[in-house]
Amino acid sequence: MTDRRRVRRTLAAWIAIAAVALVAGYGAFRAKSLAEGPEIAITSPINGAVVHEALVEVSGTAKNISFLTLDGGKIFTDGEGAWKERVILSKGYNTVTVRADDRFGRSVSRTIEIIYN
């Protein structure tokens, strides 16, 4: 075998190893988010907020979800996982619950308390 052939085979082997490592790394990166399960956060209003209007916009973010509800009603996210929904409050103490489910049956929920004065 000539030196030129040996160099070509070695280079081809290293390129194949690099491609396999790249695909495996990406697969591990994607699998991590699936293993973590659904994540949700309510960013506005803050928990325990006192508001003076009955109509309040509740917003937040969600990751790794297939289904998202706010007080039992389905809501939708944008491409980055952000969501917002308007809620009508009753006088006094109110709770707002957001629940997220993933495609593997795991779920998580977050509840905030709002006081309408």
TORMIDREN-576000 format. One record per residue: residue in one letter; chain; x, y, z of N, C-alpha, C, O in turn; residue number from 0. Coordinates in steps of 0.2 Angstrom, whole numbers, plus 5000, padded with zeros to 4 digits. Layout:
N
   resn   chain   n_east   n_north   n_up   ca_east   ca_north   ca_up   c_east   c_north   c_up   o_east   o_north   o_up   resi
      A       A        X         Y      Z         X          Y       Z        X         Y      Z        X         Y      Z    NUM
...
***
This chain:
117
   resn   chain   n_east   n_north   n_up   ca_east   ca_north   ca_up   c_east   c_north   c_up   o_east   o_north   o_up   resi
      M       A     5004      4994   5000      5000       5000    5000     5005      5006   5000     5009      5007   5004      0
      T       A     5003      5011   4996      5007       5017    4995     5005      5022   5001     5000      5021   5004      1
      D       A     5010      5026   5002      5008       5031    5007     5002      5036   5006     4998      5037   5010      2
      R       A     5001      5037   4999      4995       5041    4998     4988      5037   4999     4984      5040   5002      3
      R       A     4988      5031   4998      4982       5027    5000     4981      5026   5007     4976      5027   5010      4
      R       A     4987      5026   5011      4986       5025    5018     4984      5032   5021     4980      5032   5026      5
      V       A     4986      5037   5018      4984       5044    5021     4976      5045   5019     4972      5047   5024      6
      R       A     4974      5043   5013      4967       5043    5012     4963      5039   5016     4957      5041   5018      7
      R       A     4965      5033   5017      4961       5028    5022     4960      5031   5029     4955      5031   5032      8
      T       A     4966      5034   5031      4966       5036    5038     4962      5043   5039     4958      5043   5043      9
      L       A     4962      5047   5034      4958       5053    5033     4950      5051   5033     4946      5054   5036     10
      A       A     4949      5046   5029      4942       5044    5028     4939      5041   5035     4934      5042   5037     11
      A       A     4944      5037   5038      4942       5034    5045     4940      5040   5050     4935      5039   5053     12
      W       A     4945      5045   5050      4944       5050    5055     4937      5054   5053     4934      5057   5058     13
      I       A     4936      5055   5047      4930       5059    5045     4924      5055   5047     4919      5058   5050     14
      A       A     4924      5048   5046      4918       5044    5048     4917      5044   5056     4912      5045   5058     15
      I       A     4923      5044   5059      4922       5044    5067     4919      5051   5069     4915      5051   5074     16
      A       A     4922      5056   5066      4919       5063    5068     4912      5063   5066     4908      5066   5070     17
      A       A     4909      5061   5061      4902       5061    5059     4898      5057   5064     4893      5059   5066     18
      V       A     4900      5051   5066      4897       5047    5070     4896      5050   5077     4891      5050   5081     19
      A       A     4902      5053   5079      4902       5057    5086     4897      5063   5086     4894      5064   5091     20
      L       A     4897      5066   5080      4892       5072    5079     4885      5070   5080     4881      5073   5083     21
      V       A     4883      5065   5076      4877       5062    5077     4875      5060   5084     4869      5061   5086     22
      A       A     4879      5056   5087      4878       5053    5094     4878      5059   5099     4873      5059   5103     23
      G       A     4882      5064   5098      4881       5070    5102     4874      5074   5102     4871      5076   5107     24
      Y       A     4872      5075   5095      4866       5078    5094     4860      5074   5097     4855      5076   5100     25
      G       A     4861      5067   5096      4855       5063    5099     4855      5063   5107     4850      5063   5109     26
      A       A     4861      5063   5110      4861       5064    5117     4858      5071   5119     4855      5071   5124     27
      F       A     4860      5076   5116      4857       5083    5117     4849      5083   5117     4846      5085   5121     28
      R       A     4847      5080   5112      4839       5079    5111     4836      5075   5116     4831      5076   5118     29
      A       A     4839      5069   5118      4837       5064    5122     4836      5068   5129     4832      5066   5133     30
      K       A     4841      5072   5131      4841       5075    5137     4834      5079   5139     4831      5079   5144     31
      S       A     4832      5083   5134      4826       5087    5134     4820      5082   5135     4815      5084   5139     32
      L       A     4820      5076   5132      4814       5071    5132     4814      5068   5139     4809      5067   5142     33
      A       A     4820      5067   5142      4821       5064    5148     4818      5068   5154     4816      5066   5159     34
      E       A     4819      5075   5153      4818       5079    5158     4810      5080   5159     4808      5082   5165     35
      G       A     4806      5079   5154      4799       5080    5155     4797      5087   5154     4801      5091   5152     36
      P       A     4790      5088   5155      4788       5095    5153     4790      5100   5158     4791      5098   5164     37
      E       A     4791      5106   5156      4793       5112    5160     4788      5118   5159     4787      5119   5153     38
      I       A     4785      5121   5164      4781       5127    5163     4783      5132   5168     4786      5130   5174     39
      A       A     4782      5138   5166      4784       5144    5171     4778      5149   5169     4777      5151   5164     40
      I       A     4776      5152   5175      4771       5158    5174     4775      5164   5176     4778      5165   5181     41
      T       A     4776      5168   5171      4780       5174    5172     4776      5181   5174     4779      5185   5177     42
      S       A     4770      5181   5172      4766       5186    5174     4758      5184   5175     4756      5180   5171     43
      P       A     4755      5187   5179      4757       5191    5185     4761      5187   5190     4761      5180   5190     44
      I       A     4764      5190   5195      4768       5186    5200     4763      5183   5205     4757      5186   5206     45
      N       A     4765      5178   5208      4761       5175    5213     4760      5179   5219     4764      5183   5222     46
      G       A     4753      5180   5221      4751       5184    5226     4750      5191   5224     4749      5196   5228     47
      A       A     4749      5193   5218      4748       5199    5215     4741      5202   5217     4737      5198   5217     48
      V       A     4741      5208   5218      4734       5212    5219     4733      5216   5213     4737      5220   5212     49
      V       A     4727      5214   5210      4726       5218    5204     4719      5222   5205     4715      5220   5209     50
      H       A     4718      5227   5201      4712       5231    5202     4707      5231   5196     4703      5235   5195     51
      E       A     4709      5226   5191      4705       5225    5185     4703      5217   5185     4707      5213   5187     52
      A       A     4697      5216   5183      4694       5209    5183     4698      5205   5177     4698      5199   5178     53
      L       A     4700      5208   5172      4703       5205    5166     4710      5205   5167     4713      5211   5167     54
      V       A     4714      5199   5167      4721       5199    5168     4724      5195   5163     4721      5190   5161     55
      E       A     4730      5197   5160      4733       5193    5156     4738      5188   5159     4743      5191   5163     56
      V       A     4738      5182   5159      4742       5177    5162     4747      5175   5156     4745      5173   5151     57
      S       A     4754      5175   5158      4758       5173    5152     4764      5169   5155     4765      5169   5162     58
      G       A     4767      5165   5151      4773       5161    5153     4776      5158   5148     4775      5159   5142     59
      T       A     4780      5152   5149      4784       5148    5145     4783      5141   5146     4781      5139   5152     60
      A       A     4783      5137   5141      4783       5130    5142     4788      5126   5137     4789      5128   5131     61
      K       A     4791      5121   5139      4795       5117    5135     4793      5109   5136     4791      5107   5141     62
      N       A     4795      5106   5131      4794       5098    5131     4787      5096   5132     4786      5092   5136     63
      I       A     4782      5100   5129      4775       5098    5130     4771      5096   5124     4774      5097   5118     64
      S       A     4766      5092   5125      4762       5091    5119     4755      5094   5121     4751      5094   5116     65
      F       A     4753      5095   5127      4746       5098    5129     4747      5103   5134     4751      5101   5139     66
      L       A     4744      5109   5134      4744       5114    5139     4737      5116   5140     4734      5118   5136     67
      T       A     4736      5117   5147      4729       5120    5149     4730      5125   5154     4735      5125   5158     68
      L       A     4725      5130   5154      4725       5135    5159     4718      5134   5162     4713      5135   5159     69
      D       A     4718      5132   5169      4711       5131    5172     4707      5126   5168     4701      5127   5168     70
      G       A     4710      5121   5165      4706       5116    5161     4705      5117   5154     4703      5113   5151     71
      G       A     4706      5123   5152      4705       5125    5145     4711      5125   5141     4716      5127   5143     72
      K       A     4711      5122   5135      4717       5121    5131     4720      5128   5129     4716      5133   5127     73
      I       A     4726      5129   5129      4730       5135    5127     4735      5133   5122     4738      5127   5122     74
      F       A     4738      5138   5118      4743       5136    5113     4749      5140   5115     4749      5146   5117     75
      T       A     4755      5138   5112      4761       5141    5113     4764      5144   5106     4761      5141   5101     76
      D       A     4768      5148   5106      4771       5150    5100     4777      5146   5098     4778      5141   5102     77
      G       A     4781      5147   5093      4787       5143    5091     4792      5143   5097     4796      5138   5097     78
      E       A     4793      5148   5101      4798       5148    5106     4795      5145   5113     4799      5144   5118     79
      G       A     4789      5143   5113      4786       5140    5119     4782      5145   5124     4780      5144   5129     80
      A       A     4782      5152   5121      4779       5157    5125     4771      5156   5124     4769      5154   5119     81
      W       A     4767      5158   5130      4760       5158    5129     4757      5163   5133     4761      5166   5138     82
      K       A     4751      5165   5132      4748       5171    5136     4740      5170   5135     4738      5168   5129     83
      E       A     4737      5171   5140      4730       5170    5140     4726      5175   5145     4729      5176   5150     84
      R       A     4720      5177   5143      4717       5182    5147     4712      5178   5152     4709      5173   5149     85
      V       A     4712      5180   5158      4708       5177    5163     4703      5182   5166     4706      5188   5168     86
      I       A     4697      5180   5167      4692       5185    5171     4692      5182   5178     4691      5177   5180     87
      L       A     4694      5187   5183      4694       5185    5190     4687      5187   5193     4684      5192   5191     88
      S       A     4686      5184   5199      4680       5186    5203     4683      5190   5209     4689      5190   5210     89
      K       A     4679      5194   5212      4681       5198    5218     4685      5194   5223     4682      5188   5224     90
      G       A     4690      5196   5226      4694       5193    5231     4699      5188   5229     4703      5190   5224     91
      Y       A     4700      5182   5232      4705       5178    5231     4704      5173   5225     4698      5170   5224     92
      N       A     4709      5172   5220      4708       5168    5214     4714      5164   5214     4720      5166   5215     93
      T       A     4714      5158   5211      4719       5154    5209     4719      5152   5202     4714      5152   5199     94
      V       A     4725      5152   5198      4725       5151    5191     4730      5145   5191     4736      5146   5193     95
      T       A     4728      5140   5188      4733       5134    5187     4734      5132   5180     4729      5132   5176     96
      V       A     4740      5131   5178      4743       5129    5172     4745      5122   5172     4749      5121   5176     97
      R       A     4743      5118   5168      4745       5111    5168     4748      5109   5161     4745      5111   5156     98
      A       A     4754      5106   5161      4757       5103    5155     4758      5096   5155     4760      5093   5160     99
      D       A     4757      5093   5149      4758       5086    5148     4762      5084   5142     4762      5088   5138    100
      D       A     4767      5079   5143      4771       5078    5137     4768      5071   5134     4763      5068   5136    101
      R       A     4771      5069   5129      4769       5063    5125     4770      5057   5128     4767      5052   5126    102
      F       A     4773      5057   5134      4775       5051    5137     4770      5050   5144     4771      5045   5148    103
      G       A     4765      5055   5144      4760       5054    5150     4763      5058   5156     4759      5057   5161    104
      R       A     4768      5061   5156      4771       5065    5162     4767      5071   5162     4766      5074   5157    105
      S       A     4766      5074   5168      4763       5081    5168     4766      5085   5174     4769      5082   5179    106
      V       A     4765      5091   5174      4767       5096    5179     4762      5101   5179     4759      5103   5174    107
      S       A     4761      5104   5185      4757       5110    5185     4760      5116   5189     4764      5114   5194    108
      R       A     4758      5122   5188      4760       5127    5192     4753      5131   5194     4749      5132   5189    109
      T       A     4753      5134   5200      4747       5138    5202     4750      5144   5205     4754      5144   5209    110
      I       A     4746      5150   5203      4747       5156    5206     4741      5159   5209     4735      5157   5207    111
      E       A     4742      5163   5214      4736       5166    5218     4736      5173   5216     4741      5177   5216    112
      I       A     4730      5176   5214      4729       5183    5213     4723      5185   5217     4718      5182   5217    113
      I       A     4724      5191   5219      4719       5195    5223     4716      5200   5219     4720      5205   5217    114
      Y       A     4709      5200   5217      4706       5205    5214     4703      5210   5219     4698      5208   5222    115
      N       A     4705      5216   5219      4703       5221    5224     4698      5225   5221     4695      5230   5224    116
***
